[in-house]
Amino acid sequence: IQIAHDWGTTVMGCTGSYMLHLAEVAKKMGFDPRRDFKIRISFHTAEPLTPQMRKDIEEIWGCKAYNNYGSVETGAPTYECEEQDGLHISEDAYIFEIVDPETGKPLPEGEEGELVVTTLFKEAAPFIRYRIGDITSFIPGQCACGRTYRRMNAIRGRVDDMIKVKGVAIYPTDLEPSIAKYEVFGREYLITLWKEGHREFIKVSVEYVGPEQERDEYRKQLALDLRATLGLHCEVEALPSDTIKTILKTEQRIKYKRILDLRK
């Protein structure tokens, strides 16, 4: 933070959650992220950049936040243009496919599935129809920017991030619109799963930052909202700020951990 301030840094690249963490640190150091820095662009990869996370980054830092996608295996095969409307695939160097995670069969354009990548120019470690494990879909049509490379949606999650509870399949990012909706919960949340006999239970822990006298009412409202959105009854726990990182024993991290599965 001190270097970014003193050197007048204009571009930052990191995970979206870490960009928000840096803003919190800057505030604790006495800085106003929007006023005291010159950040005009941020770009984010390594974890899903949700619409709410992008909105928060742009408001707090006063910059344009761009999504990106890549992996250790492939490098950086996609980019987001100024339209911020999907990730352009560098099709001169990569072939992307979307397949059914269970059968491996290609899916129609627009249908969500697992990403499969073939690299055309990697020599040391080439990949042919490599199953990355990320869930996404192609966006039909051409981008308004004029580029003709096809686009894909932001990564919804990983195949192994999918939670099956009582037969319902959900991803952690499915919860974020409901949590952000009320503006009294922090950005941290944790999904805990456990079993009692043959029954499965799910608890969503959030950090409450609103008026104390309204905590229980907001907790109940969030539980109702999650039930309507996910089709699942979720116990909701509204905790004080900075509690979840203590539960996970991770004082500082680059990627957020969202799931604590105690069923096994």
Phi, psi and omega in degrees: 000317181296318179295315180301323179289310186290326183268355180067039181306136182249342181228134178234137176235123181188182173291155179298319181294327180288328176297321177289325176297318179298324178296320179295319178296317180301318179296320179294334178275359178095009180265153168257112185305324183283322186270322190266000180235167182246023181296122177248336180222138167231144177230144193225139179211183176081347174204159180300133173263100182285158178305321180293320179296318178298315180301315181296316181299314183293323179289317185287317184265346182067037183232178171261125182257122182251138176278155178213163177214137176192180178208165177301321185288322188259340191086221183242086186272357183225166176203156177254132181274185183295342178286341182053045185232062180101163183263120176287137179263131178284083189287350174286344184235349184219147168248121179254139174227155173243125183235161173293124183301333183270319184262338184079004181277140180301144181252155178296155179301134181097344180269139186278138178193198183271138181281134176237132187236135169242127179264137184261340185236355179287127183256319183290322181218072180288155178230131178241115182050054181276125181275107185290324182099004180262146182257126179200189177207158176279150177259120179294153174087173182263147180288150179294344180286344179099347178293144183259354174300140179291160183241156172233157177288163174301150179295127180279330181168185177257156179305318181279357173272346181293132179254133172248115180235122180053036178083358181261128180265125179222159173245151178308323182294342178296337183275337191298320179301321180292319180294319182286336187303322188271345176060021176240004178246144178288183183277343179280139169206157182220132178256119179249131180241139176206168182235145171231105187068236178261002182266138178256144180229151178226133178234135177249115178261128178232163178256121185268130181234014181267191179298134185300322183291345181253006184304309184294324180294316178293324178299315179294320180296319179295320178299319179293320181295317180294324178295319180291323183282316187262341186076023181229145171277117180245129169288134180246132180241120181258108187256162174293163179301150176064019181276321188294320179294335175288319178300317182277353180058041178231095183296320181215135181209160180274318179248143177282144171259130187246342189236133172236099186261109182258012185286336182266000000 
